[in-house]
Amino acid sequence: MTFAPKFGKVAKTCGRLSDDSRRGTRGYYLVRADFFALGRKTKARKMDDIRALQEQRGRAVDQMRKVADEANAQEGGWTSEQRQKFERLDTDQQALKTRIDDAGKVEHVRHLSEDIEELVDRGNFAQKKVDGFNYREQCQAFAAHIRGDQLTDRESAALKAGSQGFGRDGKFRVSLLTEAPKSLEELRQQVREINMRATTPQSTTTNAAGGFLVDTILRARLEERLLAIGSARAYSTVIRTARGGTLNIPGVDDTAQVAAIVAENSTATVADVKFTNKALGDFMYRSAVWASKEVIQDSVIDLPSYIGGALGTRLARGSNAHFTTGSTTGGTPRGIRTEAGTGVSTSSNTILDATTNTAYDNLVQVLHSVDPAYRSDPSCGWIMHDDILQKIRRVRDTDGRPIWNETMRSGTPDRLLGYPIFINQDMTTSTTVNSSWLLFGKLDAYVIRDVMDLEIMVNRERRSMAGQVEFLSFSRHDGRTVFGATTNDVIKGLVGTT
């Protein structure tokens, strides 16, 4: 998350800022100014920059194709000069793609912030008619409660208007969104739907009229962090339930069953459909974040956004590792790599050797180790660490052409042998042996289960000597591969041995 030193429209919602309140804010996780647009000229300039980078990258890719076509058409194959030029162009276009993706992420976050700003503005308008508290007053009451201050009657009313999460036990509860967004664009759409409900003519109560803005913004920032860091959520099926306990999900694999011709007056042989039952639990995850009392007291800091973003980051890092490499023996969610079958098992020394056809042959074998019925599914794709992708970029087919396809659209996965590539940094690196270096298959067969209720405990005593307040979050999650008769027939791996 970048910081916005310009305050722009802050006075519109937060009131006039004194010089004292401006000091020392750049070092914090998020300032209230991050919620506001930097102006149409800045936005247009950013979009122009992205288009210029895309055009520059497109020219580099065209030159790469030209070099490859010339080398493949000539007798004797590739020369050292052609290969060096191709590699140089590849490095350039890869660097440009990274810049384009980073710029695209910044744009997505900026658009989300603008949507949240609109939510705040509309909520302020609606709530001013109902209970007279805008978002700034709700945040101040929220911060006072976090500090343990004795609230005035008006502050208590503002806290009640901004959040329904605080219980009598002192714990704060917030629910995740009912439908888990698969992208920042889907998250923005859900925020926009809240915006629409905030100004409907039928809105007569605080809650219906865009109320509980503290809860809504904390939840939006937490969801954003889950998407940005929890890469497994980009390809998995995510189910959210209101309560915990065991959740049984049936699976089926009928790929081996065929119809048969039956003679007249003969009895047909009945083959049962093989159903399986996979149980998803609710492992408890705990995340902790500290905030200095200066942060909590500073009117510039948007405390709900700070808490939601920081806790979401920690939760995403911890759970994503388990969703990828968790044990099958219990204690954690079952990881997608752990439950995957073996498509190809070969020596780590030659598994992705770009100097021969070995790497190409291995990848083709992994692809065809998955049943064609699964390969035709839209969710079918590859999962790998970025180190492995770096090796694959150098792999050529039998005609000397790169086997990966770069996409020119920001935010769209590159493709390998016709299927999208998902980067997961909790996958195996190129130095690991006796495990899957990459996975291929029907990726939405992996199911993540979220229990919607998330609990936050405020601890003012533990870090009091350091002048900090501790926030502890407790949430429940699980994950495993649920589709197919067995866990290893829909997703296969390329295993490197010693």
N, C-alpha and C positions, 0 to 999 in steps of 0.2 A: 504494500500500500504506500503510495507516495503521499507527501505532505503538501499542503497548499498554503504557502505563506501569505497569499492575497486573501483579504477578508471579504471584498466585494459586497455581496448582498447579506452578509451576516446580520447587519443592523436591522434588516427587514424582519427577521424572526427572533434574533437573540437580543436585540436592543443595542444601544451604543456601547462600544467597548472602550474601556479606559486604557491608558498606556500600560498600567500595571498588569492588566489582564492579558495584554498581548505578549508580555515577556515570557520566555522560557517555554513556548508551546511547540517549537519545531521538533523537539526531541521525543515527543509523545507519539503514541501509536496512531491516533487519528484526531484531527481537529474538526470543529464544527464546519469550518469553511470547505471541507472536502465534500460536503453535501451540495455545494452550489456550483452551477455552471461557470466556466471562466469566460463566457461571452461567445457570441456567434462567430466573431472573427477568429478567435482561438480555435473553436471547433472546426471551422472550415479549413483553417491552416493545417490542422492535424489530419483531416481527411485527405487534403492535397498531398501531404507528406506520405501517407500510406499508398496512395495511387502512384506517386512517383517511384516509391520503392518497388511496387508491384511491376511497373513498367521496366524498371532497371533489371529486376530479376527475370522477367520474361525474355529480355534480350540475351541474358546470360544462358538461359535454358535453350533458346533457339541456337545459339552458337555451339552449345554442347551437342545438340542433335546433329548439327551440320558436321562437326568433327567426327562424330560416331558414324554417320552415313558415309563420309569420305573414306574413313579407315576400313569400314566393312566392305566397301566396294573395290578397294585396291587389292592387288595381289600381294601376298605376304603378310596381310593383316596389319595390325597396329604398329606404328613406329614409336620409338621412345619419345620423340618430340610431340606426337599427337596425344600420347597417353598423358604426358606432363601438362599439356594445354588443357586436356579434358579435366584432369584432377584440379587444376587451378581454377577453372570455371566452376567446377562443382563446389569447391570451397567458397568461392565468392557468392554463388546463389544460395548456398546453405546459410551463410552469414546474413544475407538479405532476408531470407525466410524467417530467421530468428528475430530480426528487427521488425518485420511485418507482424509476426505473431505477438510480440511484446506490445507493439503499438495497438494492435487489435484488442488485447486484453485491457489496456488502459482505457480505450474507447468504451468497451463494455462496462467497465466499472464506473466510468464517468456517466454513461447513460443511466445506469442503475441509481447512481447518486442523484441524478436529476429527477428520476421517477420518485425517489424517496422524498426529495425536496417538495415535489408537487403534492405528495401524500401529506407532508407536514403542513403545507400551505392550506390545502383543502380541509385537513383535520382541524387546523386552527380556526378556520372560518366556521366550520360546523359546530365545533365545541364552544366557540365564543357565544353562539346563540343558545347553547344548552346549559353549560355550566360555567362559562367565562374563563376557562384556563387554556392558554396556548401551550405549545410544545416546550417553550423555554421554561415556563413555570412548572410544567410537569417534570422536566429534567432537574430543575433546582430542588423540587420536593424529593425526587428520587435520590439525588446525591445526599441531601440532608438525612434521609432515612438510612442510607448506606453508612454515613459517618456515625450514626447513632444519636443524632441531635434530637432534642425534644421538639416535635413538630407543632406548629401553631394549627389552629382550626383550618385556616385557609390552605396551609401546606398539606395537611391530611386530606383535604378535599381534592387538591391538585394531584396528589399521589394516587388517590382512588380513581380519578379521572384518567390518569395516564397508564395505570397498570392494574390488572386484576390478579397478578401473579403472587403478591405477598400474602402469606397466610399468617395466622396467629402464632404459629410456631417459629416465626422469624425467617422462614425459608421462602425463596422466590421461585416460582414455577412458571415455565413458559412452554408452550407446545410447538413442535416443529410444524411446518406446513403439511396439510393433509396429503397432498400429492408432491412427491419429491421431484424437484426440477432436475432435468438432465443437462441443462446448460444455463448460462447466465441470461440468455434471451428468454428462456422459459421462466426463470425467476423474475425477470423484469415484467413479463406478462402477468404473473400473479400479483405483483405489486400494483400494476396498472388496474387490475380488477378490483383490488382494495380501494384504489382511488375512485373508481366508478361508484362503488358502494358508499363511499364517503359523502357523495353529493347527490344521492338519489332523492327525489322529492318525498319518498316514503320514510326517509330517515328521521325519526323523532326522538330517539334515545342516544345517549352518549356513545354507547358501544356500536350501534348501527351507523352512526354518523361519523365514522372514521375515528372512533375513540380508541383508548388504550394504545396511544402512539408509541409509548415507551416499549411495550411488549412487541409491537409490530416491527419497529426498527431494529431492536436487539435481535429478533428472529431473522430478519432479512440479512443482516450482516453475518450471522452465524451460518445461514444457508450458503451465502456467497463463499465463505471460507471452506465449507465442506466441498463445494464444487471445485474451487480453485486448487485445493491441495489433495483432496481425496480422489485420485485419478480413477480408482476402481468404480466409482459411481458413474463414470462416463459410459461404460459398456455393460454394467450389470443391470439386472432387474431390481428395483428398490421397492420394497413393500413397507408401508407404515401402518402400525396398529395402535389403537387407543390404549390397549393394556398389554401387560407382559404375559408370561407363561409360555408353554409350549405351543408352537404353531406348526401343525402338520400340513405338508404340501404334497399332493400326489404327483407322481411322475410316470411316464409311459415311454416304452421303446417298442414300436411295432414295425421297425424297418425290415425285419427278417421274415415277416408273414406275407404270403401271397395267396391270391385266389386260385382255385383249382376247378377243372372241368369235372362235372358229376354226371355219370350215365343215368339214363331214365330209370326211375324207380329205385335208385341207389341212395344210400345215406351219406350225407356230406360229413366230412371230418371237421369237428369244431376245435378251433385253436383259441385258447383264452388270450385276451389282451393282457400283457404283463404290466401290471401297475406296481409302482413302488411308492413307499411312503417315506418322505424325508422330513425330519423334525428340526425346526429352528427354535433356538432358545432365546435368552435375553441376558447376555453377559453385561455386567455392570462396568462402565468406564468412568473413571474419575479424572477430571482435568482441573488444574489449579493455575491461577494467574494473580499476580500482585499488582496493586495500583497504589501509588503514593498518595498521601492525603492532599498534596498540592494539586495533583491531577483531579481529584474528586472535588476540590474546592474551586477549581478554575472554571469560570462560566463559559470559557471558550471550548472546553473539552465536551464532546458529546458522549457522555458516559454510557448510555445504552449501546451505542455503536462500538465503543471501546471494548466493553465486556463481551458483546456478541462476537466480534471479530477475533479477539484473543482466545476465547474459549473454543470457538469453532476451529481455529488453527490447530490447537493442541489435540482436539478430538479427531480431526481429520488425519493428522500424522499417526496417531496411535492406532486407530481402527484400520487405516489403509494397509498398514504392514500386516495385520492379521488377516484382512480380506485377501491378501496376496500369498502369504507364506505361513498362515496359521496351522497349527498342528491338527492332525486327525484323531488324536488320542484324547482330546478334551482339554478344557481350561481356557481355550480361545476359540473364536470362529475358525472354521475350516477354510484354509486358503485355496484360491483357485489354482495356484501352481502345485500345491500339495496334493490336491485331488485329481489333477490331470493325469491322463494316461501317457504312455510313451509312444510317440510316433516314429522316431528314429533315435538310436543310441549309437554314438560313435566317439572316436577319440577327440579330446578337446584340442589337440594340436592341429587337426585338420578340419574341424567341424565347420568353420566359416572361412576356409582358405580361399582368398580371392584370386590366387595365382593359378588355380586349376578350376575344373568344373565341379569339384567336390562340394563346395558350399551350395551351388545351384542345385545339384542333385539332392542334397540333404533337405533343402527347403521344399522342393517339389514332392519328395517322399512324405514329409510331414503333412503337407496340404492334402495329399491323397490318402493319408491314413485316416482321415475323417470321412464318414459316410457322405455320399453326394446329397442325401436328403437334408443333412445339416449344412453342407456347404452352400446350398441354395438359399439358406435363411439370410434375411437382411442383416442380422446381428453378427454374422460370421466375420471374423477378423483375426488380427495378430496382436499379441501383447509382448512387450519386450522393454528392457532397460535401454536408456539412451546410448550406453556404451556398445550394446549389441547392434543398434541401428547404425551406428558409425561404421561398424564392420560391414554390414549388409550394403551400405551405400557403395562399396567398392566391388561388390559381386556382379559379375556379368553372366549372361546366358551363353549358350554354345556359339552364338553369332557375335559375341563381344558387346552386346547391348546391355545397359543397366537394367536390372530386374525390378527396381523400385520406380514408382511414378510420383513425381512431385506435383502436388496440387497448387494451383495458383490462387486459390481462395483462402483468405485468412480464416483460421479456426477450423478448417476442414482437414481431416487426417490424410497424410500421404498414403499411398497404396503400394502393396507388395504382392506381385503375382495376381493383381486384380482385386485384392482385399485390403480394407483400411488397417492402418497401424496405430495402435494405442500405446503411448509411452507411460510406463509405470516404474518409477524409480525404486520401488521395493522389490522388483524382479531381480533375478540373478545378473551379476556383472560378468564381464568376459574373463575374470580370473577365477570363477567358481567352477568346480568340477562335481560330477555325480549329481547333477540337478538340471532341471529344464532351463536352457538358456533363453528360450522363447516359447510361446504357446500359440496354438491356432485352433479355432473351432467356433462353435455357436456360443458366443460370449454371454448372451443374456440368460444362458442356463444357470449362471451363477446368480444367486439371489441374496440381496442384503436386506435384513429386517431391522427397521428402526421402531422402537417404542416412542410414540410421539411426545409423551411428557418428559420434560427435561427439568431437573431440579438444581437450583443454584443456592448454595449456602454462603452467607457472608460471615467471615470470621474477623472480628476487629482486634482480638487480643493476641493472636499468635505472632503477628508481625508488628505489634504496636511499638516495640522498641526501635524499629527501623522506620517508623512513621508511615507504615503501609497497611492497607486493608487487603485481606486475602479473599478471593472468590473461588469457591469449589463447586464444580458442576458434576452432576451424576446423571448419566444417561445409559440406556440399555440398547445393545445391538447384537446381531449375529449374522452369519453368512455361510453359505455352502453351495455346492453344485447340486441342483435338485432334479434336473431333467435327465431322462434316459434310464435304462434298466440298471446300469451301473454308473458310478461317478466318473469313469474314465473313458466313456465311449463318445462323448460329444466334444471334448477339448483334449488335444494331444500336444505333446511337447517335444522339442529337440534337445535331447539329453547329452551333455558332454561328459565323457568318462575320463579316467586317468590315462 
